[in-house]
């Protein structure tokens, strides 16, 4: 083997090994953040949600608040409230005075699904170590997720993790159609004292609402 080809051979081996280490490092960080956040009895946070498509000249900004405890969650977003008690999802729309009741297996989220926030990455993605940024005094390390099977919509995702707290800070989804959605988590509180009926839907609280079962 010529010396030039030998150097090339060793370079390829080193490059392949670095990719493997980087992917493992990225997956380990995701698992660390997921395990940390799942260790809490509950999590409350505010968030901003931005949808941008420069090609179509679309820029939509929204904000919301969510409380998650295990499989249960209460989400206030897009002028509606979603209450999931572990079995049934209640979507409450005050403007229309309407409530839609959906069983867990039929649930389709409307942009944000708190149940999947800590789990979505575990299947169907390849992981890559990406950039690190200082944001408001925090060190945010990004991990790039690339779908193993193209779904025709998502090109990649970037998950930013606060490496000191091991908390997810930002999720950026990049679509093939030029649409980028960004979820940024703010003002997080953990292990709050919640009322026992916090995730319980009481039909009597909505006497004039139409209920779609």
C-alpha positions in Angstrom: 0.0 0.0 0.0 1.4 3.4 -1.0 2.1 5.9 1.8 -0.5 8.3 0.4 -3.2 5.6 0.4 -2.1 4.5 3.9 -2.7 8.0 5.3 -6.1 8.1 3.6 -7.0 4.7 5.1 -6.1 5.8 8.6 -7.9 9.2 8.1 -11.1 7.3 7.1 -10.8 5.0 10.2 -10.4 8.1 12.5 -13.3 9.9 10.8 -15.7 6.9 11.2 -14.7 6.5 14.8 -15.2 10.2 15.5 -18.8 10.0 14.0 -19.5 7.0 16.2 -18.3 8.7 19.4 -20.2 11.9 18.5 -23.4 10.0 17.9 -23.0 8.2 21.2 -22.2 11.4 23.0 -25.3 13.1 21.5 -27.5 10.2 22.5 -26.1 10.1 26.0 -26.9 13.8 26.5 -30.4 13.4 25.3 -30.9 10.5 27.7 -29.4 12.5 30.5 -31.8 15.3 29.9 -34.8 13.0 29.5 -34.0 11.1 32.7 -33.5 14.2 34.7 -36.8 15.8 33.6 -38.7 12.5 34.1 -37.3 12.3 37.7 -39.5 15.2 38.8 -43.0 14.6 40.2 -44.2 17.4 37.9 -42.9 20.1 35.7 -44.5 23.5 34.9 -43.2 25.9 32.3 -44.1 28.7 29.9 -43.0 28.4 26.3 -42.9 30.4 23.1 -43.7 28.7 19.8 -42.7 30.2 16.5 -43.6 29.0 13.0 -41.6 30.5 10.1 -41.5 30.0 6.4 -39.5 32.5 4.5 -40.6 31.1 1.1 -44.3 31.7 1.9 -43.5 34.8 4.0 -45.2 33.3 7.0 -44.2 34.1 10.6 -46.5 33.1 13.4 -45.6 33.5 17.1 -47.6 32.0 20.0 -47.0 31.3 23.6 -48.4 28.9 26.2 -48.1 27.2 29.5 -48.1 23.6 30.4 -48.0 21.4 33.5 -46.9 17.8 33.1 -47.0 15.0 35.7 -46.1 11.6 34.3 -48.7 10.8 31.6 -51.0 13.6 32.6 -50.8 17.2 31.4 -52.7 20.5 31.3 -51.8 22.7 28.3 -52.9 26.2 27.6 -52.1 27.0 24.0 -53.7 28.7 20.9 -56.7 30.0 22.9 -57.6 26.6 24.1 -56.9 24.3 27.0 -56.0 20.6 26.7 -56.4 18.5 29.8 -55.2 14.9 29.6 -55.9 12.7 32.7 -53.9 9.7 31.4 -56.9 8.1 29.6 -59.0 10.9 28.1 -58.1 14.2 26.5 -60.4 17.2 27.0 -60.0 20.1 24.5 -61.7 23.1 25.9 -62.3 26.1 23.6 -63.8 29.1 25.5 -64.4 31.2 22.4 -66.8 28.6 21.0 -67.9 27.3 24.4 -67.1 23.8 23.1 -65.4 20.8 24.6 -64.1 17.8 22.6 -63.5 14.6 24.4 -61.1 12.1 22.9 -59.7 8.8 24.1 -56.0 8.4 24.4 -55.6 6.1 21.4 -57.3 8.7 19.2 -55.4 11.7 20.4 -53.9 14.0 17.7 -52.0 16.9 19.2 -52.3 20.4 17.8 -48.7 21.4 17.5 -47.4 20.5 21.0 -47.7 17.1 22.7 -46.3 17.3 26.3 -46.4 13.5 26.6 -43.8 13.1 23.9 -41.5 16.0 24.9 -39.1 13.7 26.7 -39.6 10.5 24.6 -40.0 11.5 21.0 -36.3 11.2 20.1 -35.8 7.6 21.3 -37.0 5.9 18.0 -36.4 6.7 14.4 -33.5 9.1 14.6 -29.8 9.3 14.1 -28.0 11.7 16.5 -25.2 14.2 15.8 -23.3 16.6 18.2 -24.0 20.1 17.0 -23.2 23.7 18.1 -23.0 25.1 21.6 -24.3 28.5 22.5 -24.4 30.8 25.5 -28.0 31.9 26.1 -28.9 34.1 29.1 -25.8 32.8 31.0 -26.7 29.2 30.2 -24.6 26.8 28.1 -26.9 25.3 25.5 -25.6 22.3 23.7 -27.5 21.3 20.6 -28.0 17.8 19.3 -29.1 17.3 15.7 -31.6 14.5 15.0 -32.1 13.2 11.5 -35.0 10.9 10.7 -33.9 7.4 9.7 -36.9 7.1 7.4 -38.0 10.2 5.6 -41.6 11.1 6.4 -41.7 13.7 3.6 -42.0 16.6 6.1 -39.2 16.7 8.6 -35.6 17.2 7.4 -34.0 17.4 10.9 -34.5 18.6 14.4 -32.2 20.5 16.8 -32.6 19.9 20.5 -30.9 22.4 22.7 -30.1 21.3 26.3 -29.0 23.3 29.3 -25.9 21.3 30.2 -25.9 22.5 33.8 -29.5 21.7 34.7 -29.8 18.9 32.1 -33.1 20.5 31.0 -34.4 20.7 27.5 -34.4 24.4 26.5 -35.3 24.5 22.8 -36.5 22.2 20.0 -36.2 23.4 16.4 -37.9 21.4 13.7 -36.8 22.0 10.1 -39.1 20.9 7.3 -38.4 20.1 3.7 -41.0 22.7 2.7 -39.0 25.5 4.2 -41.0 25.7 7.4 -39.1 26.0 10.7 -40.9 25.7 14.1 -39.2 26.6 17.3 -40.3 25.7 20.8 -38.4 27.5 23.6 -39.0 26.6 27.2 -39.0 29.4 29.8 -39.6 29.9 33.5 -39.5 26.2 34.5 -40.6 25.1 37.9 -40.4 21.5 39.2 -42.1 19.5 42.0 -44.8 22.0 42.6 -47.6 21.3 45.1 -50.6 20.6 42.8 -54.2 20.2 43.9 -55.4 16.5 43.9 -58.0 17.3 41.2 -55.6 19.4 39.0 -55.9 17.0 36.1 -59.5 16.1 36.7 -62.2 17.3 34.2 -65.4 18.5 35.9 -68.3 18.8 33.5 -70.2 20.9 36.0 -67.6 23.7 35.6 -68.8 24.2 32.0 -72.6 24.4 32.2 -73.2 26.2 28.9 -70.6 24.4 26.8 -71.4 22.0 23.9 -69.7 18.7 24.6 -68.6 16.7 21.6 -67.9 13.1 22.7 
